[in-house]
Structure formats: structure tokens, C-alpha cells
Amino acid sequence: MSDAHPIRSRRPGLSVGARIIAGVVLAAIGAVGAWLQHDAPGRSAEPRTEFTANNPPAGLPTALTTGQHLHWSRCTSPPTARTGYDCAAMKAPLDYRKPDGRTIDVALIRRKATGPNARRIGSLVLNFGGPGVSGVSGLPELLNQYKPLLDRYDLVSFDPRGVGATIPVRCGKTADDTGYDGADACAEHSGALLPYIGTSHTARDLDLMRYLLGDERLHYFGVSYGTALGAVYAHLYPSHVGRLVLEASVDPTEDLDEEQVSQVKAVQAAFDRFAAHCAAHIRHCPTGDGPEEAARRMARLADRLEKKPAPAGGGRNLDADDLAYAVSDHLDLGTDGWSPLAKALTALIDHNDGRPLSKGADGIGSADRAATPRDSSRAAQTAITCADSSLRPGFERLDRDKARIKAASPVFGAAWSTGVYLCYDWPFDGERATPQVNADGAAPVLVVGGTGDPTTPYPGARHMARALGDGVGVLLTAEDEGHGTYPQNRCVTKTVDQYLRTGRTPVPGTVCRGSMS
């Protein structure tokens, strides 16, 4: 089999686009040099104090540390970043085991702090999830979620390795094709890069970034997959940990196959809660009188779409797998997604109109939710996931795991089960089955988990807090639906913001009430 099948991204929205649109593409950002230009004449900045760090990453040549300075200039791409943002390129080793060898350019974006110099803490580095999400395009799209923190921090994001303008992975039919044509195409067009784009390499980029931004310790906010990146950083550099927030945390104790099973069970449970609410509160509920009837109706609908996909607008069609991914994307929005989901399912069931369901899923990832922009590359997602995971199952295990995932969910199991093929023929070995995240000696790290999260199930947050180590991982629980609770849940937002502003963590066992309370 030459083509890898998608797994459910650890953030909303990727899989619908991957299935409905032929070959998910990342909007062409171009090379770093193409989107940087000098400040226009007359552009003035308020006088400010620039911070300086005195603890460069060990083992790197001085040309990359004390000899390197970030040259910030006006962003030219994406269009949403042309006003109020600065962009830069950071030189980093392609292979940290050969720090004097080939270098790469890591694309950065910054929104300067608005508060007085005396109150500025430093930079807050943001990762919005994925893997495969561009931070350069994500920061302007999601700024409103983090804007209250601008009084104390510069907000900084970046394109991780393999993404956007940072050594983008190419897995299409040609070297310029941003689509996904399977593992062989990845090896042909990006084989020289694939061994160096995993999470541990990006975590090392983070430490160089921290130093060049002028911070002695890294202040970081990671969402979904971004929690894995933050936790790996804490493991590698515990003495450089500042204020780290890991929100909608992944489970560091599960391998890729176990994660698929846990996730499909969680999204099924979220759908069941939606179906119960729909039956009790929505007139002419399209899923019937409760979860059992909902499963039967969804099975009939999936069978119908498998035989004849429904038109979804723009020349697209919506088939059975698309149905599962689109429904799950609505569930990622929490209770805010329930009413639109009921209306969209009604249009699909009664009128064979897939437009509302696919259009609603396409819009997920906006600033309405603690989510991520819809620019995640299928190629980057696959390449980073397979660089991290050492699982390369044979056909016997593939069949067993596929059956196990299908059995775990009557509504979503069939679609999710194709994820078992993701890395089976990947041309390079991955690092390990599960990441190392113990960070003994690090400052406290705030881990946030929602009890109704359908994409990164709540037990993962508990396991992450425990795995970071005693006195390091501090768990904040939100009794809320949806993938991500910041800034929708006021209690979570207040607690997280206080930690980022003061360094004070909540009392162990703190629970924020929400839609599930």
C-alpha cells in the first residue's frame, strides 16, 4: 500500500479536509526570505528594553548562539500578519548531533507586548497543535484568545520543522506539490529532511529560540499536540523551564495505536452526550430518542453515503468517513457545536445536503474555540507523527488493531480504524513508542484537561501531570465539553492567566466547573 491513511489529528479540523478535499494542502507560505522584508520608512516602534539571556544551549557553535541575532522585520505573509506583527528567521542545526553541519531557517512571528517595560515578563511561545500547524499563520488568526496576555508578554509563534516556511515536507506527486501521495513520495522529495523533523528536534529549536528571545527560561503555551512538544522540552531542559501551560493534553503513556482507541472511545462518548441532549431539548432531533437510536440512524446514514456520497459544495462530496470526521469536528466545539450539528444532520438526512455539515466543519479552528487554524498539512502531520513513533506493525497486528478500533465505536470506529496504516511503510525509524517527559527539578508545569474532551481524552492530562514528576506536573481539571477549554471556561482562563502572570499554580485538585458540572 503506497498511501498512508489519516489518523485523527490531535486538534480539530484536519481530517475532514483531508478526506473531503483531494489531498490536503498547506497554503503556500514560501521560503523564509520571500516573506521577510525590511521595515517600511516611517514605521516607528515604542522604545523598549530588550532582554538578554546568559545561558545559551550547550554544545552549539557560537555562530548560532552568541553570534546570532534575530532580525525582526515586517511580515509580508500571511496577509493577516502584515499589520502589527514582526517576522524573523532563526538559524538552527538540521541535526543537533552535528551542530557544525547544515543549518535550517526556522520561521518566527511576534506580536510585541503592549504593557510597560517594567512589567514585561518576556516572550510567551505558542504552539497551536497538529502536528503540522503553522504558527506563523496561526498567531494572527488566534490572537484574540491570548490578547489579554500582551500586557506582560511578547506573543511569539513559529513554524515547526516540516511545516510552512521551516523546511516544509513535500509528499505530493512532484517536489512542488503540497498534497500527500504516500510514504514513497515523502522519501523521494523530502528524504533528506524526514529524520530531523520529529518533536525532540523541534524541542531543541525551542531552547535556541528561548535564548535568542532573551529569556533565561522558556515561557510556553502549548495546545493539544503542543503539549507533547512542551513536555519533551521540559524533559530535555528542566532547568530552563519557566511558566509552561499544557492545555488539552495528550497522553504520554500511550503509543500511537493505544491513542487511537482512547480517542475513538472519547469521541463516541461525546456523541452520545450530544444525542442525549438532542433528544431532550431539540425539536425533531435528527438522531432520535437517545444514543442507541442515534447509533442506528448514523449507521444507516453512513451506509447511504458509502453507496452514494452527498454533495458538499464546491464540487466536493461527503462520504461515510467524511461524515464521521465532520461530526467529530463539531463535537470539538463543545456544546457550542451541538445546535449547528443537529441542523446540519437534519439537512443531510432529510435533503441529502452535505453543505451545512462540511461547511461547519471547515469553519472549526477559528478564534471561537481553543483550537487551531485549518492549515495543517497532511504531509507534515504524517511525517512528524511517524518520526516520533517507533511502531511499524506487521499485517497481523494491523488487522487486529483495525478490528479493535472499529469495535470501540459504532459511529466513528470505521473511519478511525484506517489510522493504523499511517506509519507501517514509513521509510525511516521513529524515536520511541511513547515520549520521555519526566522533568525532575523543573519549575511547576500547569496541565489542563477537560473531562469531555473528544480529541485528547481527559485521562491523558492526569497521566501527563503524573509523568512530569512530583512537584512538577500540576493538574487543572475542567468539567467541560469540547477540545480545549481556554479561553471559553472563565475559571480555566483566570487560573491559567494568573499562573502565567505570577508563576503561582492552583491548589492541587482544583476543578473548574463548566457545561458538564
C-alpha positions in Angstrom: 0.0 0.0 0.0 1.6 3.2 -1.1 -0.7 5.7 0.6 -0.9 6.1 4.3 -4.4 6.6 5.8 -5.0 9.6 8.1 -5.2 9.4 11.8 -7.3 11.8 13.8 -5.2 14.9 14.3 -4.8 16.0 18.0 -6.6 19.2 17.2 -9.9 20.0 15.4 -10.5 20.0 11.8 -7.6 18.3 9.9 -9.3 15.0 9.0 -12.4 16.5 7.3 -10.3 18.5 5.0 -8.0 15.5 4.4 -11.0 13.3 3.3 -13.3 15.8 1.5 -10.6 17.8 -0.3 -8.5 15.6 -2.6 -5.1 15.9 -0.9 -5.0 18.3 1.9 -2.7 21.2 1.1 -0.8 23.7 3.2 -1.3 27.2 1.9 1.9 28.1 0.2 3.9 30.3 2.5 7.1 30.1 0.5 10.7 30.3 1.6 11.6 32.4 4.6 13.4 35.0 2.6 10.3 35.6 0.5 8.1 36.7 3.3 10.6 38.9 5.2 11.3 42.5 4.2 12.7 45.5 6.0 10.5 47.8 7.9 8.9 50.4 5.7 10.1 54.0 6.1 8.4 55.9 8.8 7.4 52.9 10.8 8.3 53.6 14.4 8.3 51.3 17.5 7.9 52.4 21.1 11.2 52.5 23.0 11.5 49.2 24.9 14.1 47.3 26.8 15.3 44.2 25.0 16.0 41.2 27.3 19.3 39.3 27.2 19.9 35.7 28.3 23.2 34.4 29.6 22.5 30.6 29.3 22.9 29.6 25.7 22.1 26.0 24.7 25.1 23.8 25.4 27.0 22.2 22.5 26.1 24.7 19.8 28.6 26.8 17.9 28.8 30.4 18.8 27.7 31.4 15.4 24.3 30.1 16.3 24.1 31.4 19.9 26.1 34.5 21.0 26.9 35.3 17.3 23.3 35.1 16.1 20.7 37.9 16.5 17.1 37.7 15.4 16.4 40.4 12.8 12.8 41.2 13.2 11.0 43.0 10.3 7.6 43.5 9.0 5.8 40.3 7.9 4.7 40.0 4.3 2.9 36.7 4.6 0.3 35.7 5.6 -1.8 38.8 4.7 -3.3 38.8 8.2 0.2 39.4 9.7 1.1 42.5 7.6 0.0 44.9 10.3 1.2 44.8 13.9 3.4 41.7 13.6 7.2 41.2 13.1 8.8 38.1 11.4 12.3 36.7 11.7 14.3 33.6 10.7 16.3 31.7 13.3 19.3 29.6 12.1 19.4 26.2 13.8 21.2 22.9 13.1 19.5 20.5 10.9 21.0 17.7 13.0 21.8 18.6 16.6 24.2 15.7 16.7 26.2 17.6 14.1 25.8 21.2 15.3 28.5 22.4 12.9 26.8 21.0 9.9 24.0 22.1 7.7 21.6 24.7 9.2 17.9 25.4 8.6 15.8 28.6 8.9 13.0 28.4 11.5 10.3 30.9 10.7 9.2 33.1 13.6 6.4 35.6 14.2 5.9 38.1 17.1 3.3 40.4 18.4 5.1 42.9 20.8 3.9 43.3 24.3 1.7 46.4 25.0 2.5 46.9 28.6 5.3 49.0 30.1 8.8 47.6 30.1 9.0 47.3 33.8 6.1 44.8 33.8 7.1 42.7 30.8 8.0 39.2 31.7 9.5 38.1 28.4 8.2 36.1 25.5 5.4 33.6 25.6 6.0 31.0 22.8 2.7 29.5 21.5 2.2 26.2 19.7 -1.3 25.6 18.4 -1.3 21.9 17.9 -1.3 19.5 15.0 1.2 18.2 14.4 1.5 20.1 11.1 0.1 23.6 12.1 1.8 26.8 11.1 2.3 29.2 14.0 3.2 32.0 11.6 -0.3 31.9 10.1 -1.9 30.8 13.4 -0.9 33.7 15.6 -2.8 36.4 13.7 -5.8 34.1 13.4 -5.9 33.2 17.1 -4.5 36.4 18.6 -7.8 37.3 20.3 -7.6 34.2 22.5 -4.3 35.3 24.0 -4.6 39.1 23.7 -5.1 39.7 27.4 -1.6 38.4 28.0 0.0 41.0 25.8 0.3 43.4 28.7 3.0 41.1 30.1 4.4 39.1 27.2 5.5 39.4 23.6 3.5 36.7 21.9 5.7 34.5 19.7 4.9 31.6 17.5 6.8 29.7 14.8 6.5 27.1 12.0 7.8 23.8 13.4 10.1 21.7 11.3 8.3 20.2 8.3 5.7 23.0 8.3 5.1 26.1 6.3 8.3 28.0 5.8 10.5 25.8 8.0 11.9 23.0 5.8 8.4 22.0 4.6 7.8 18.3 3.9 6.8 17.5 0.4 4.9 14.3 -0.2 3.0 15.1 -3.4 3.4 13.8 -6.9 6.1 16.4 -7.6 8.6 18.3 -5.4 6.4 21.4 -5.6 3.2 19.5 -4.7 1.9 20.2 -1.2 -0.5 17.3 -1.3 0.0 13.8 0.1 0.8 10.9 -2.3 2.1 8.4 0.3 5.3 7.5 2.1 7.3 6.8 -1.1 6.7 10.3 -2.3 7.8 11.7 1.0 11.0 9.7 0.8 11.6 10.9 -2.8 11.0 14.6 -2.3 11.9 15.1 1.4 14.0 12.1 2.4 17.0 14.2 3.5 14.7 16.0 6.0 12.5 13.3 7.4 14.9 12.1 10.1 15.1 15.6 11.6 11.6 16.8 11.9 10.4 14.9 15.0 9.2 16.6 18.2 12.6 16.2 20.0 14.3 18.2 17.3 11.7 20.9 17.5 12.1 21.0 21.3 15.8 21.7 20.8 14.8 24.5 18.4 12.7 25.9 21.3 15.7 26.2 23.6 17.7 28.0 21.0 14.6 30.2 20.4 14.3 30.9 24.1 17.9 32.1 24.3 17.7 34.3 21.2 14.5 35.8 22.5 16.4 36.9 25.6 14.8 34.7 28.2 16.7 32.7 30.8 13.7 30.3 31.0 11.1 29.3 28.4 7.5 30.6 28.9 5.3 28.5 26.7 1.6 27.7 26.0 1.0 24.5 24.0 -2.4 23.2 22.9 -3.2 19.6 22.0 -0.1 18.2 20.2 1.7 21.3 21.5 1.5 19.7 25.0 3.7 16.8 23.7 6.2 19.4 22.4 6.2 21.3 25.7 6.6 18.2 27.8 9.5 16.9 25.7 11.1 20.3 26.1 10.7 20.1 29.9 12.3 16.7 29.9 15.3 17.8 27.9 15.8 21.2 29.6 14.3 21.0 33.1 16.4 23.9 34.4 15.2 26.1 31.6 11.5 25.6 32.3 9.7 28.9 33.1 5.9 29.0 33.0 4.6 26.2 30.9 0.9 25.6 30.1 -0.1 22.3 28.5 -3.7 22.6 27.6 -5.9 19.8 26.2 -3.0 17.4 27.0 -2.1 14.3 25.0 -1.3 11.1 26.9 2.4 10.5 27.1 1.8 6.9 28.3 0.0 5.7 25.2 1.6 4.6 21.9 0.0 5.6 18.6 -2.3 2.6 18.5 -3.5 3.0 22.1 -4.1 6.7 21.4 -6.4 5.8 18.5 -8.5 3.5 20.7 -8.8 6.0 23.5 -9.6 8.8 21.2 -12.4 6.9 19.3 -14.0 6.0 22.6 -13.9 9.6 23.8 -15.4 11.0 20.6 -18.1 8.3 20.8 -18.9 9.3 24.4 -19.1 12.9 23.3 -21.5 12.0 20.5 -23.6 10.0 23.0 -23.9 13.1 25.2 -24.9 15.2 22.2 -27.5 12.6 21.2 -29.0 12.6 24.7 -29.1 16.4 24.7 -30.6 16.5 21.2 -33.4 14.0 22.2 -34.3 16.0 25.3 -34.0 19.6 24.0 -34.1 19.8 20.2 -37.4 19.5 18.4 -37.3 17.0 15.6 -33.9 15.7 16.7 -32.2 14.1 13.7 -30.6 11.4 15.9 -33.8 10.2 17.5 -34.6 9.5 21.1 -31.2 8.8 22.5 -27.7 7.4 22.0 -28.8 3.9 20.9 -31.2 5.2 18.3 -28.6 7.7 17.2 -26.1 5.0 16.5 -28.6 3.1 14.4 -29.5 6.2 12.4 -25.9 7.2 11.9 -25.2 3.6 10.6 -27.9 3.9 8.1 -26.7 7.3 7.0 -23.1 6.1 6.7 -24.3 3.1 4.6 -26.2 5.5 2.3 -23.3 7.8 1.9 -20.9 5.0 1.2 -23.1 3.9 -1.7 -23.7 7.5 -2.9 -21.9 10.4 -1.3 -23.9 13.6 -0.8 -22.9 16.9 -2.5 -20.9 19.1 -0.1 -20.4 22.2 -2.2 -17.5 23.4 -4.3 -17.5 20.2 -6.3 -16.9 18.1 -3.2 -18.8 15.1 -2.0 -19.3 13.8 1.5 -18.9 10.1 2.1 -19.2 7.9 5.2 -15.7 8.7 6.5 -16.2 12.4 5.9 -19.4 12.1 7.9 -17.6 10.8 10.9 -14.8 13.4 10.8 -17.2 16.3 10.3 -19.4 15.2 13.2 -16.3 14.9 15.4 -15.2 18.4 14.4 -18.5 19.8 15.6 -18.1 17.9 18.9 -14.7 19.5 19.4 -16.6 22.8 19.8 -18.3 21.5 22.9 -21.9 22.5 23.5 -21.5 25.4 21.1 -21.3 22.9 18.3 -24.4 20.9 19.3 -27.2 23.0 17.7 -25.3 23.6 14.4 -24.6 19.8 14.3 -28.3 19.0 14.8 -29.3 21.4 12.0 -26.5 20.0 9.7 -27.5 16.4 10.2 -31.1 17.3 9.5 -30.2 18.8 6.2 -28.1 15.8 5.3 -30.7 13.2 6.4 -33.8 14.9 5.0 -32.4 16.7 2.0 -29.2 14.9 1.1 -27.4 18.2 1.5 -23.9 17.8 2.9 -23.0 21.5 2.7 -24.0 22.6 6.2 -22.1 19.7 7.8 -18.9 20.2 5.7 -19.1 24.0 5.9 -19.5 23.9 9.6 -16.5 21.6 10.0 -14.5 23.8 7.6 -15.0 26.8 9.9 -13.8 25.0 13.0 -10.5 26.2 14.3 -11.5 29.9 14.4 -11.0 32.1 17.4 -14.3 30.8 18.7 -12.5 27.9 20.3 -9.2 27.0 21.9 -8.3 25.2 18.7 -6.0 25.7 15.7 -6.2 27.2 12.2 -7.2 25.0 9.4 -3.9 25.0 7.6 -2.4 21.7 8.8 -0.6 19.7 6.2 -1.4 16.0 5.8 2.2 15.5 4.8 3.6 17.3 7.8 1.2 15.6 10.2 2.2 12.2 8.9 5.9 12.9 8.8 6.1 14.3 12.3 3.9 11.6 13.8 6.0 8.8 12.2 9.3 10.5 13.2 8.1 10.3 16.8 6.6 6.8 16.8 8.7 3.7 16.6 5.6 1.5 15.8 5.9 -0.3 12.5 3.3 -3.0 12.8 3.1 -6.0 10.5 -0.1 -7.1 8.8 -1.2 -9.4 11.6 -1.1 -6.6 14.1 -2.6 -4.1 11.6 -5.7 -6.4 11.2 -6.0 -6.8 15.0 -5.7 -3.1 15.8 -8.1 -2.1 13.0 -10.7 -4.5 14.4 -10.2 -3.2 17.9 -10.7 0.4 16.8 -13.8 -0.4 14.8 -15.3 -2.3 17.7 -14.6 0.6 20.1 -17.2 3.0 18.4 -20.2 2.2 16.3 -20.3 5.7 14.8 -16.6 6.6 14.4 -14.7 3.3 14.5 -14.7 2.5 10.8 -13.2 5.9 9.9 -10.7 6.0 12.7 -9.5 2.4 12.0 -7.7 3.5 8.8 -5.2 5.3 11.0 -3.5 2.0 11.8 -1.8 2.2 8.4 -0.2 5.6 9.0 3.4 4.6 9.6 3.5 0.9 8.7 5.6 1.6 5.5 7.3 4.7 6.6 10.9 4.8 5.2 12.6 5.8 8.4 12.6 4.6 12.0 10.8 6.6 14.7 12.2 7.6 18.0 10.2 5.6 20.5 6.8 4.2 21.3 6.0 6.9 23.9 7.8 10.1 24.6 10.0 10.7 27.6 8.5 13.6 29.6 9.8 13.2 33.2 11.2 16.6 34.2 12.6 16.2 37.7 13.8 19.5 39.0 11.8 21.7 36.7 9.6 24.6 37.8 5.9 23.7 38.1 4.1 23.0 34.8 0.4 23.6 34.6 -1.5 20.8 32.8 -5.1 21.5 31.8 -7.6 18.8 30.9 -11.3 18.8 30.1 -13.4 15.9 31.2 -15.5 15.9 28.0 -12.6 16.4 25.5 -13.3 14.2 22.5 -9.9 14.5 20.9 -7.4 14.4 23.8 -9.3 12.4 26.4 -9.1 13.6 30.0 -7.1 10.7 31.4 -4.2 11.9 29.3 -4.0 15.1 31.3 -3.9 13.1 34.5 -1.2 10.9 33.1 0.8 13.9 31.8 0.8 15.6 35.2 1.9 12.5 36.9 4.6 11.6 34.3 6.2 15.1 34.5 7.1 14.2 38.1 6.3 15.0 41.7 6.2 18.7 42.3 6.4 19.4 38.5 3.1 18.5 36.9 0.1 20.4 38.4 -3.3 19.3 37.0 -6.2 21.7 36.5 -9.5 19.9 35.7 -12.3 21.5 33.7 -15.7 19.8 33.8 -16.4 20.9 30.2 -17.2 19.6 26.8 -15.0 20.2 23.7 -11.4 20.1 22.7 -9.7 22.8 24.7 -11.2 25.0 27.5 -9.1 28.2 27.3 -10.5 30.8 27.0 -14.1 29.5 26.9 -14.1 28.4 30.5 -13.8 31.5 32.7 -12.3 29.6 35.6 -9.7 28.0 33.5 -8.8 31.3 31.9 -8.5 33.1 35.2 -6.3 30.3 36.7 -4.1 30.0 33.6 -3.6 33.7 33.3 -2.8 34.1 36.9 -0.1 31.4 36.6 1.4 33.0 33.5 1.5 36.4 35.2 2.6 35.4 38.7 4.0 31.9 38.5 1.5 30.7 41.1 -0.1 27.4 40.4 -3.6 26.4 41.6 -4.1 24.3 44.6 -3.7 20.6 43.7 -7.1 19.0 42.8 -8.6 22.3 41.6 -11.7 21.7 39.4 -13.3 24.4 37.2 -17.0 23.9 36.7 -18.4 24.1 33.2 -21.0 22.6 30.9 -20.6 19.1 32.4 -21.0 20.3 36.0 
